[in-house]
Amino acid sequence: MEVAHSLSLSQIEALVSILLPVSRAIADLPSIPDSQARLVKPMLSFDSAAFALSFVPAAGEALHSSSPHSRTRSDDNFTYHHLRRTLHELITAAGVSIASRYIVPSAHLTIARFNSPNPFDVSNPLDVVAGRDPHKRETLMQEVETINAWLESEFWPKMMGTKKDVTDSVNIIERTEAATESEEGWDRNAAVKEVIKPGGEWTVGEESGLDFRKGTLWYGGGETIYLGRGIGQGNSE
C-alpha cells in the first residue's frame, strides 16, 4: 500500500515519524490469526502501462496443500481486500492520510512496464504508429494467452485421485458414478482431493510480515524501516 508519493524528503520523514509508534502493529498484521490472506490462480495481466502477475482471493481451494500452517475454509474469509482495508484503517487512525497514485483493485506483482514504443498507448504522440499496429497487439496477445494457459495448467487448483489424476470436476462425478471396481487404474472409493502445485498459491506472511519502507520505492529503491513478523512468528511486544 503506497501511503504517499512525490513529496520531499523532509515531508516523508515527517510522515514516517507519525507512523513509527504503530509501525509494528501494522507490519506484524500477518502474524495475527484471522488476518492472513491467501492468494491463488496466478495469471499474467496487463494494461496500457505494464505487465503484472495477478492473483485472486482463495475460497477454500486445496486447503490440505496450502502452507505448512493449518488452515480452514473460514480462514479464507479474510482476503487481501480485507487486509488492505485493515491497513488503511490503521494508517489513517495514526493520523496519516493515504495518498496513493492509483487505486489497486487486484493483488499483483508488476513484472515490467512498457517503454516507447508502446503498442497500447495511442495517447502518446511518440507511440502513435505503434499504438495503431494491430499486428503488434495480436502477437502480444497470443503470447499472453499461451503463458496464461500454461499457468492455469500447472499452477491452478486441480482435482487429483489416489490412483489416477483427474483434472475436471464434472468428469470426476460422472466417472465415479459409472466406475466399477474392475476398471483398471481406478478405484471408485479412492479419495479425490483438490491440490495446488507448489508455487501456485501464497499466503501473505508466509516468509515474513509486511515491509514498512520509505524512499524511492517506485523505482526499486528505498529502505526498510521495520520488517514485520510473519505467520507463526508471534506478535510484537
DRENLUM-819501 format. One line per 5 residues: number of its first residue (from 1); their letters; for each residue y, z, x of N, C-alpha, C. Coordinates in nm, 3 decimals. Last residue first. Layout:
N
NUM> A> Y:Z:X:Y:Z:X:Y:Z:X ~ ...
***
This chain:
237
237> ESNGQ> -0.714:2.081:0.587:-0.677:2.219:0.555:-0.538:2.225:0.493 ~ -0.881:1.799:0.438:-0.789:1.858:0.535:-0.754:1.999:0.492 ~ -1.234:1.785:0.356:-1.091:1.776:0.325:-1.006:1.840:0.433 ~ -1.516:1.590:0.479:-1.447:1.711:0.433:-1.300:1.686:0.408 ~ -1.657:1.370:0.535:-1.588:1.431:0.647:-1.509:1.554:0.605
232> GIGRG> -1.762:1.230:0.324:-1.850:1.321:0.395:-1.785:1.392:0.512 ~ -1.541:0.965:0.364:-1.647:1.022:0.284:-1.738:1.110:0.369 ~ -1.269:1.050:0.593:-1.343:0.964:0.503:-1.450:1.039:0.427 ~ -0.936:1.151:0.663:-1.079:1.180:0.662:-1.147:1.090:0.560 ~ -0.675:0.935:0.807:-0.735:1.031:0.716:-0.885:1.050:0.732
227> LYITE> -0.464:0.927:1.069:-0.582:0.860:1.016:-0.661:0.961:0.935 ~ -0.117:0.914:1.101:-0.232:1.001:1.072:-0.344:0.918:1.011 ~ 0.022:0.714:1.226:0.079:0.848:1.221:-0.031:0.949:1.195 ~ -0.030:0.430:1.421:-0.088:0.524:1.325:-0.021:0.660:1.338 ~ 0.206:0.161:1.440:0.129:0.270:1.500:0.081:0.366:1.392
222> GGGYW> 0.272:-0.197:1.476:0.282:-0.065:1.418:0.196:0.038:1.487 ~ 0.148:-0.524:1.405:0.186:-0.418:1.499:0.185:-0.282:1.432 ~ 0.108:-0.731:1.232:-0.006:-0.684:1.309:0.025:-0.573:1.407 ~ 0.325:-0.785:1.080:0.296:-0.878:1.190:0.184:-0.827:1.281 ~ 0.348:-0.579:0.906:0.330:-0.713:0.850:0.288:-0.812:0.958
217> LTGKR> 0.413:-0.360:1.065:0.277:-0.375:1.015:0.248:-0.515:0.965 ~ 0.602:-0.246:1.261:0.596:-0.387:1.220:0.456:-0.422:1.171 ~ 0.596:0.094:1.133:0.630:-0.010:1.231:0.618:-0.149:1.173 ~ 0.327:0.320:1.050:0.467:0.278:1.045:0.488:0.169:1.149 ~ 0.054:0.451:0.849:0.112:0.382:0.963:0.260:0.350:0.941
212> FDLGS> -0.231:0.605:0.767:-0.087:0.620:0.742:-0.015:0.566:0.865 ~ -0.521:0.495:0.649:-0.445:0.492:0.773:-0.296:0.492:0.741 ~ -0.769:0.688:0.476:-0.662:0.589:0.479:-0.580:0.604:0.607 ~ -1.074:0.779:0.646:-0.985:0.779:0.532:-0.880:0.670:0.543 ~ -1.366:0.596:0.759:-1.258:0.695:0.776:-1.174:0.692:0.650
207> EEGVT> -1.592:0.466:0.663:-1.576:0.491:0.806:-1.474:0.600:0.833 ~ -1.570:0.487:0.381:-1.700:0.497:0.448:-1.685:0.532:0.596 ~ -1.336:0.447:0.248:-1.357:0.579:0.305:-1.490:0.594:0.377 ~ -1.434:0.246:-0.009:-1.317:0.288:0.067:-1.338:0.431:0.117 ~ -1.731:0.083:0.029:-1.669:0.196:-0.039:-1.553:0.245:0.048
202> WEGGP> -1.841:-0.244:-0.005:-1.770:-0.148:0.079:-1.708:-0.041:-0.008 ~ -2.085:-0.506:0.019:-2.011:-0.405:-0.054:-1.943:-0.312:0.044 ~ -2.221:-0.676:0.184:-2.176:-0.728:0.056:-2.101:-0.628:-0.029 ~ -2.323:-0.560:0.405:-2.205:-0.643:0.425:-2.147:-0.694:0.295 ~ -2.660:-0.579:0.311:-2.558:-0.512:0.393:-2.443:-0.607:0.425
197> KIVEK> -2.708:-0.704:-0.022:-2.732:-0.718:0.122:-2.623:-0.645:0.199 ~ -2.796:-0.517:-0.292:-2.684:-0.586:-0.228:-2.712:-0.587:-0.079 ~ -3.017:-0.523:-0.577:-2.983:-0.488:-0.439:-2.863:-0.569:-0.394 ~ -3.191:-0.398:-0.852:-3.076:-0.476:-0.806:-3.038:-0.428:-0.667 ~ -3.544:-0.421:-0.914:-3.421:-0.349:-0.888:-3.313:-0.442:-0.837
192> VAANR> -3.845:-0.374:-1.066:-3.742:-0.474:-1.040:-3.611:-0.398:-1.023 ~ -4.163:-0.267:-0.987:-4.024:-0.226:-1.012:-3.929:-0.337:-0.973 ~ -4.444:-0.409:-1.152:-4.364:-0.390:-1.030:-4.220:-0.354:-1.067 ~ -4.595:-0.473:-1.362:-4.550:-0.334:-1.356:-4.464:-0.305:-1.232 ~ -4.667:-0.726:-1.317:-4.578:-0.705:-1.429:-4.526:-0.562:-1.432
187> DWGEE> -4.666:-0.870:-1.014:-4.716:-0.750:-1.078:-4.621:-0.717:-1.191 ~ -4.755:-1.160:-0.847:-4.664:-1.098:-0.944:-4.733:-0.981:-1.010 ~ -4.929:-1.295:-0.684:-4.799:-1.260:-0.629:-4.705:-1.193:-0.726 ~ -5.093:-1.462:-0.945:-5.086:-1.435:-0.801:-4.943:-1.403:-0.759 ~ -5.172:-1.313:-1.244:-5.086:-1.407:-1.176:-5.070:-1.368:-1.030
182> SETAA> -5.314:-1.118:-1.371:-5.390:-1.211:-1.287:-5.303:-1.309:-1.211 ~ -5.153:-0.975:-1.536:-5.191:-0.911:-1.411:-5.260:-1.007:-1.317 ~ -4.898:-1.198:-1.657:-5.027:-1.129:-1.671:-5.064:-1.073:-1.535 ~ -4.577:-1.254:-1.808:-4.667:-1.238:-1.695:-4.797:-1.168:-1.732 ~ -4.396:-1.263:-2.008:-4.504:-1.361:-2.012:-4.609:-1.338:-1.904
177> ETREI> -4.217:-1.064:-1.949:-4.281:-1.064:-2.079:-4.403:-1.155:-2.083 ~ -4.136:-1.142:-1.695:-4.205:-1.015:-1.712:-4.280:-1.012:-1.845 ~ -4.004:-1.382:-1.744:-4.123:-1.382:-1.661:-4.205:-1.254:-1.682 ~ -3.787:-1.300:-1.902:-3.883:-1.396:-1.954:-4.013:-1.392:-1.876 ~ -3.662:-1.121:-1.723:-3.709:-1.075:-1.854:-3.816:-1.169:-1.909
172> INVSD> -3.608:-1.292:-1.508:-3.685:-1.169:-1.489:-3.745:-1.125:-1.621 ~ -3.443:-1.486:-1.611:-3.578:-1.524:-1.574:-3.667:-1.403:-1.555 ~ -3.217:-1.326:-1.633:-3.277:-1.383:-1.753:-3.420:-1.422:-1.725 ~ -3.155:-1.265:-1.369:-3.199:-1.158:-1.457:-3.262:-1.210:-1.585 ~ -3.258:-1.425:-1.084:-3.192:-1.448:-1.212:-3.244:-1.348:-1.313
167> TVDKK> -3.401:-1.380:-0.858:-3.256:-1.390:-0.844:-3.183:-1.411:-0.975 ~ -3.660:-1.205:-0.717:-3.612:-1.266:-0.840:-3.461:-1.266:-0.836 ~ -3.934:-1.194:-0.496:-3.789:-1.193:-0.515:-3.754:-1.264:-0.644 ~ -4.217:-0.997:-0.544:-4.159:-1.132:-0.549:-4.010:-1.123:-0.574 ~ -4.297:-0.741:-0.537:-4.382:-0.839:-0.471:-4.321:-0.977:-0.466
162> TGMMK> -4.079:-0.600:-0.646:-4.158:-0.540:-0.539:-4.238:-0.643:-0.463 ~ -3.784:-0.804:-0.691:-3.906:-0.741:-0.737:-3.983:-0.686:-0.619 ~ -3.430:-0.800:-0.731:-3.546:-0.815:-0.643:-3.664:-0.742:-0.703 ~ -3.124:-0.946:-0.818:-3.241:-0.872:-0.862:-3.359:-0.903:-0.770 ~ -2.817:-0.900:-0.639:-2.924:-0.983:-0.691:-3.043:-0.895:-0.726
157> PWFES> -2.468:-0.903:-0.562:-2.586:-0.832:-0.612:-2.691:-0.930:-0.665 ~ -2.376:-1.122:-0.286:-2.355:-1.068:-0.419:-2.480:-0.993:-0.463 ~ -2.441:-1.237:-0.039:-2.384:-1.102:-0.042:-2.352:-1.046:-0.180 ~ -2.560:-1.494:-0.054:-2.601:-1.400:0.048:-2.558:-1.256:0.019 ~ -2.451:-1.635:-0.272:-2.595:-1.638:-0.248:-2.641:-1.526:-0.155
152> ELWAN> -2.179:-1.589:-0.238:-2.247:-1.543:-0.360:-2.397:-1.535:-0.340 ~ -2.134:-1.712:0.011:-2.107:-1.569:-0.007:-2.181:-1.515:-0.129 ~ -2.200:-1.979:-0.053:-2.279:-1.905:0.047:-2.259:-1.755:0.031 ~ -2.001:-2.037:-0.235:-2.141:-2.050:-0.278:-2.232:-1.973:-0.183 ~ -1.779:-2.007:-0.071:-1.800:-1.913:-0.180:-1.942:-1.919:-0.235
147> ITEVE> -1.807:-2.227:0.102:-1.809:-2.090:0.155:-1.839:-1.989:0.045 ~ -1.781:-2.435:-0.084:-1.902:-2.422:-0.004:-1.916:-2.280:0.050 ~ -1.522:-2.395:-0.180:-1.635:-2.385:-0.272:-1.767:-2.368:-0.197 ~ -1.377:-2.445:0.055:-1.370:-2.314:-0.009:-1.489:-2.293:-0.101 ~ -1.435:-2.716:0.092:-1.476:-2.618:0.193:-1.478:-2.477:0.134
142> QMLTE> -1.316:-2.823:-0.133:-1.460:-2.840:-0.113:-1.513:-2.739:-0.012 ~ -1.047:-2.764:-0.086:-1.115:-2.701:-0.198:-1.267:-2.711:-0.184 ~ -0.994:-2.933:0.131:-0.986:-2.789:0.148:-1.062:-2.716:0.038 ~ -1.020:-3.183:0.008:-1.106:-3.146:0.122:-1.110:-2.996:0.141 ~ -0.814:-3.167:-0.182:-0.953:-3.184:-0.225:-1.050:-3.142:-0.114
137> RKHPD> -0.587:-3.149:-0.021:-0.621:-3.039:-0.111:-0.767:-3.047:-0.154 ~ -0.597:-3.397:0.108:-0.600:-3.273:0.186:-0.642:-3.155:0.100 ~ -0.576:-3.567:-0.111:-0.697:-3.570:-0.028:-0.709:-3.442:0.055 ~ -0.323:-3.535:-0.218:-0.438:-3.481:-0.292:-0.566:-3.477:-0.209 ~ -0.031:-3.457:-0.086:-0.151:-3.528:-0.041:-0.274:-3.470:-0.112
132> RGAVV> 0.200:-3.325:-0.122:0.166:-3.424:-0.224:0.041:-3.503:-0.187 ~ 0.234:-3.163:0.094:0.217:-3.099:-0.035:0.180:-3.195:-0.145 ~ 0.284:-3.343:0.297:0.155:-3.275:0.293:0.128:-3.215:0.156 ~ 0.548:-3.408:0.222:0.444:-3.511:0.230:0.306:-3.449:0.219 ~ 0.687:-3.162:0.228:0.681:-3.239:0.105:0.571:-3.345:0.108
127> DLPNS> 0.739:-2.975:0.419:0.599:-2.999:0.385:0.583:-3.091:0.265 ~ 1.004:-2.941:0.445:0.933:-2.983:0.565:0.789:-3.022:0.535 ~ 1.082:-2.844:0.197:1.115:-2.984:0.230:1.044:-3.033:0.356 ~ 0.874:-2.662:-0.002:0.928:-2.665:0.133:0.957:-2.811:0.172 ~ 0.750:-2.690:-0.239:0.890:-2.649:-0.244:0.956:-2.656:-0.107
122> VDFPN> 0.488:-2.738:-0.219:0.571:-2.856:-0.242:0.719:-2.820:-0.245 ~ 0.238:-2.614:-0.063:0.377:-2.572:-0.081:0.466:-2.694:-0.096 ~ -0.012:-2.695:0.003:0.006:-2.636:-0.129:0.150:-2.596:-0.157 ~ -0.038:-2.780:0.263:-0.075:-2.875:0.155:-0.054:-2.820:0.015 ~ 0.200:-2.732:0.501:0.121:-2.657:0.403:0.089:-2.749:0.285
117> PSNFR> 0.225:-2.819:0.847:0.249:-2.849:0.706:0.152:-2.775:0.615 ~ 0.317:-2.477:0.873:0.357:-2.613:0.837:0.270:-2.714:0.913 ~ 0.062:-2.241:0.780:0.174:-2.281:0.862:0.217:-2.419:0.815 ~ -0.081:-1.986:0.582:-0.052:-2.127:0.602:0.071:-2.145:0.691 ~ -0.267:-1.719:0.727:-0.153:-1.766:0.648:-0.126:-1.913:0.682
112> AITLH> -0.585:-1.556:0.692:-0.492:-1.646:0.762:-0.380:-1.687:0.669 ~ -0.694:-1.329:0.565:-0.762:-1.391:0.678:-0.665:-1.476:0.760 ~ -0.646:-1.024:0.406:-0.585:-1.151:0.443:-0.650:-1.204:0.570 ~ -0.852:-0.884:0.185:-0.826:-0.881:0.329:-0.771:-1.017:0.366 ~ -0.803:-0.715:-0.130:-0.830:-0.831:-0.045:-0.796:-0.802:0.101
107> ASPVI> -0.802:-0.648:-0.456:-0.840:-0.585:-0.330:-0.879:-0.697:-0.236 ~ -0.515:-0.766:-0.644:-0.655:-0.769:-0.602:-0.676:-0.685:-0.477 ~ -0.246:-0.753:-0.698:-0.339:-0.743:-0.811:-0.485:-0.735:-0.769 ~ 0.023:-0.620:-0.563:-0.108:-0.661:-0.515:-0.210:-0.646:-0.629 ~ 0.357:-0.733:-0.579:0.250:-0.656:-0.643:0.116:-0.710:-0.596
102> YRSAI> 0.553:-0.742:-0.275:0.499:-0.802:-0.396:0.390:-0.711:-0.453 ~ 0.673:-0.569:-0.094:0.722:-0.707:-0.103:0.677:-0.771:-0.235 ~ 0.740:-0.238:-0.227:0.655:-0.340:-0.165:0.716:-0.479:-0.181 ~ 0.854:0.031:-0.245:0.933:-0.092:-0.242:0.853:-0.200:-0.169 ~ 0.838:0.340:-0.400:0.758:0.229:-0.348:0.840:0.101:-0.357
97> SVGAA> 1.039:0.614:-0.300:1.013:0.507:-0.395:0.934:0.395:-0.328 ~ 0.967:0.947:-0.230:0.987:0.814:-0.173:0.950:0.709:-0.277 ~ 0.901:1.202:-0.312:1.042:1.167:-0.306:1.071:1.032:-0.244 ~ 0.649:1.275:-0.372:0.705:1.332:-0.248:0.852:1.296:-0.231 ~ 0.594:1.122:-0.589:0.614:1.265:-0.613:0.674:1.333:-0.490
92> TILEH> 0.547:0.879:-0.464:0.671:0.894:-0.541:0.700:1.042:-0.569 ~ 0.297:0.940:-0.348:0.410:0.899:-0.266:0.542:0.921:-0.340 ~ 0.131:1.002:-0.564:0.151:1.099:-0.457:0.275:1.068:-0.374 ~ 0.143:0.765:-0.719:0.189:0.891:-0.775:0.219:0.994:-0.665 ~ 0.029:0.580:-0.543:0.166:0.560:-0.592:0.224:0.690:-0.643
87> LTRRL> -0.227:0.685:-0.523:-0.140:0.678:-0.405:0.006:0.665:-0.446 ~ -0.313:0.645:-0.786:-0.301:0.780:-0.733:-0.212:0.784:-0.611 ~ -0.309:0.363:-0.796:-0.227:0.441:-0.889:-0.205:0.583:-0.835 ~ -0.497:0.301:-0.602:-0.358:0.261:-0.580:-0.265:0.340:-0.672 ~ -0.724:0.407:-0.733:-0.685:0.454:-0.600:-0.539:0.421:-0.573
82> HHYTF> -0.737:0.253:-0.961:-0.709:0.396:-0.975:-0.664:0.455:-0.841 ~ -0.800:0.013:-0.838:-0.678:0.022:-0.918:-0.638:0.168:-0.936 ~ -1.044:0.063:-0.729:-0.932:0.054:-0.636:-0.799:0.053:-0.711 ~ -1.187:0.303:-0.966:-1.177:0.174:-0.898:-1.060:0.174:-0.801 ~ -1.407:0.513:-1.100:-1.286:0.519:-1.018:-1.280:0.392:-0.934
77> NDDSR> -1.649:0.449:-1.199:-1.537:0.451:-1.294:-1.403:0.458:-1.222 ~ -1.840:0.483:-1.015:-1.773:0.353:-1.014:-1.662:0.345:-1.118 ~ -1.948:0.724:-1.080:-1.857:0.721:-0.965:-1.780:0.589:-0.960 ~ -2.126:0.665:-1.282:-1.996:0.721:-1.321:-1.897:0.721:-1.205 ~ -2.350:0.590:-1.137:-2.273:0.488:-1.207:-2.135:0.539:-1.245
72> TRSHP> -2.347:0.769:-0.823:-2.394:0.742:-0.957:-2.306:0.638:-1.023 ~ -2.456:0.821:-0.491:-2.354:0.769:-0.581:-2.418:0.740:-0.716 ~ -2.491:0.963:-0.167:-2.538:0.948:-0.304:-2.425:0.906:-0.395 ~ -2.433:0.771:0.123:-2.396:0.886:0.042:-2.438:0.861:-0.103 ~ -2.485:0.531:0.246:-2.583:0.637:0.260:-2.552:0.760:0.176
67> SSSHL> -2.377:0.272:0.009:-2.361:0.359:0.124:-2.464:0.473:0.130 ~ -2.623:0.120:-0.211:-2.488:0.142:-0.162:-2.490:0.247:-0.053 ~ -2.865:0.094:-0.321:-2.847:0.028:-0.192:-2.707:0.047:-0.137 ~ -2.859:0.219:-0.564:-2.953:0.272:-0.465:-2.934:0.210:-0.328 ~ -2.682:0.065:-0.712:-2.639:0.196:-0.662:-2.730:0.251:-0.554
62> AEGAA> -2.644:-0.207:-0.809:-2.724:-0.171:-0.692:-2.686:-0.037:-0.632 ~ -2.346:-0.169:-0.996:-2.442:-0.259:-0.932:-2.513:-0.190:-0.815 ~ -2.149:-0.026:-1.126:-2.286:0.023:-1.134:-2.389:-0.064:-1.067 ~ -1.930:-0.194:-1.070:-1.955:-0.144:-1.205:-2.101:-0.105:-1.221 ~ -1.667:-0.231:-0.828:-1.808:-0.217:-0.862:-1.821:-0.159:-1.001
57> PVFSL> -1.389:-0.456:-0.841:-1.443:-0.320:-0.851:-1.591:-0.322:-0.886 ~ -1.401:-0.733:-0.607:-1.377:-0.678:-0.741:-1.434:-0.537:-0.746 ~ -1.227:-0.894:-0.332:-1.337:-0.819:-0.389:-1.300:-0.775:-0.531 ~ -1.147:-1.165:-0.105:-1.118:-1.078:-0.218:-1.245:-1.011:-0.270 ~ -1.007:-1.270:0.178:-1.139:-1.235:0.127:-1.116:-1.131:0.019
52> AFAAS> -0.755:-1.527:0.176:-0.797:-1.387:0.180:-0.940:-1.375:0.132 ~ -0.491:-1.737:0.293:-0.631:-1.720:0.255:-0.665:-1.573:0.263 ~ -0.150:-1.800:0.173:-0.252:-1.751:0.265:-0.392:-1.757:0.205 ~ 0.039:-1.926:0.000:0.083:-1.863:0.125:-0.029:-1.833:0.222 ~ -0.051:-2.018:-0.237:0.029:-2.111:-0.157:0.072:-2.053:-0.024
47> DFSLM> -0.372:-1.858:-0.214:-0.258:-1.903:-0.292:-0.176:-1.994:-0.203 ~ -0.726:-1.797:-0.231:-0.603:-1.836:-0.162:-0.494:-1.864:-0.264 ~ -1.048:-1.651:-0.147:-0.944:-1.693:-0.240:-0.819:-1.731:-0.162 ~ -1.386:-1.592:-0.117:-1.269:-1.648:-0.050:-1.170:-1.696:-0.155 ~ -1.536:-1.287:-0.213:-1.511:-1.428:-0.240:-1.383:-1.472:-0.170
42> PKVLR> -1.773:-1.024:-0.261:-1.670:-1.090:-0.180:-1.657:-1.238:-0.212 ~ -1.890:-0.812:-0.446:-1.873:-0.955:-0.474:-1.760:-1.020:-0.394 ~ -1.722:-0.487:-0.445:-1.837:-0.576:-0.434:-1.793:-0.721:-0.457 ~ -1.618:-0.155:-0.367:-1.584:-0.296:-0.385:-1.706:-0.383:-0.362 ~ -1.546:0.169:-0.486:-1.644:0.078:-0.426:-1.611:-0.066:-0.464
37> AQSDP> -1.345:0.448:-0.419:-1.355:0.319:-0.484:-1.453:0.227:-0.410 ~ -1.342:0.776:-0.473:-1.397:0.680:-0.378:-1.426:0.547:-0.449 ~ -1.297:1.014:-0.599:-1.180:0.937:-0.555:-1.221:0.830:-0.455 ~ -1.509:1.174:-0.652:-1.446:1.109:-0.767:-1.319:1.035:-0.729 ~ -1.443:1.388:-0.368:-1.534:1.331:-0.469:-1.457:1.278:-0.589
32> ISPLD> -1.233:1.298:-0.101:-1.246:1.380:-0.221:-1.343:1.315:-0.319 ~ -1.188:1.122:0.094:-1.285:1.227:0.124:-1.312:1.315:0.004 ~ -0.983:0.951:0.015:-1.122:0.905:0.001:-1.227:1.011:0.032 ~ -0.747:1.113:0.084:-0.791:1.095:-0.054:-0.936:1.047:-0.066 ~ -0.623:1.153:0.321:-0.756:1.211:0.306:-0.816:1.186:0.169
27> AIARS> -0.369:1.047:0.290:-0.465:0.971:0.371:-0.607:1.025:0.360 ~ -0.250:1.249:0.123:-0.256:1.108:0.085:-0.367:1.036:0.159 ~ -0.274:1.486:0.261:-0.326:1.479:0.124:-0.342:1.335:0.079 ~ -0.139:1.410:0.496:-0.282:1.441:0.499:-0.344:1.433:0.360 ~ 0.126:1.372:0.411:0.051:1.260:0.467:-0.100:1.286:0.469
22> VPLLI> 0.304:1.554:0.324:0.197:1.521:0.230:0.106:1.411:0.284 ~ 0.486:1.582:0.535:0.423:1.702:0.479:0.306:1.673:0.384 ~ 0.563:1.302:0.579:0.478:1.377:0.672:0.413:1.501:0.610 ~ 0.748:1.188:0.410:0.607:1.180:0.374:0.515:1.263:0.464 ~ 0.991:1.231:0.534:0.972:1.282:0.399:0.824:1.289:0.364
17> SVLAE> 0.956:1.096:0.773:0.976:1.241:0.777:0.957:1.305:0.640 ~ 0.942:0.833:0.679:0.823:0.894:0.740:0.837:1.047:0.740 ~ 1.205:0.790:0.603:1.100:0.790:0.501:0.974:0.859:0.553 ~ 1.327:0.801:0.854:1.369:0.895:0.751:1.264:0.905:0.640 ~ 1.211:0.586:0.982:1.184:0.721:1.032:1.222:0.826:0.928
12> IQSLS> 1.331:0.379:0.838:1.186:0.400:0.829:1.151:0.542:0.873 ~ 1.594:0.408:0.923:1.562:0.420:0.781:1.413:0.447:0.761 ~ 1.572:0.358:1.196:1.617:0.489:1.150:1.585:0.512:1.003 ~ 1.492:0.088:1.195:1.403:0.192:1.250:1.442:0.330:1.199 ~ 1.576:-0.071:0.880:1.599:-0.038:1.021:1.503:0.071:1.065
7> LSHAV> 1.357:-0.270:0.673:1.452:-0.162:0.696:1.470:-0.138:0.845 ~ 1.155:-0.436:0.570:1.286:-0.492:0.604:1.394:-0.385:0.617 ~ 0.986:-0.207:0.346:0.990:-0.319:0.440:1.136:-0.360:0.464 ~ 0.759:0.045:0.223:0.893:-0.008:0.247:0.885:-0.122:0.346 ~ 0.489:0.068:0.151:0.588:0.158:0.092:0.728:0.101:0.106
2> EM> 0.203:-0.104:0.075:0.327:-0.113:0.150:0.433:-0.029:0.079 ~ -0.118:0.000:0.084:0.000:0.000:0.000:0.124:0.000:0.088
***
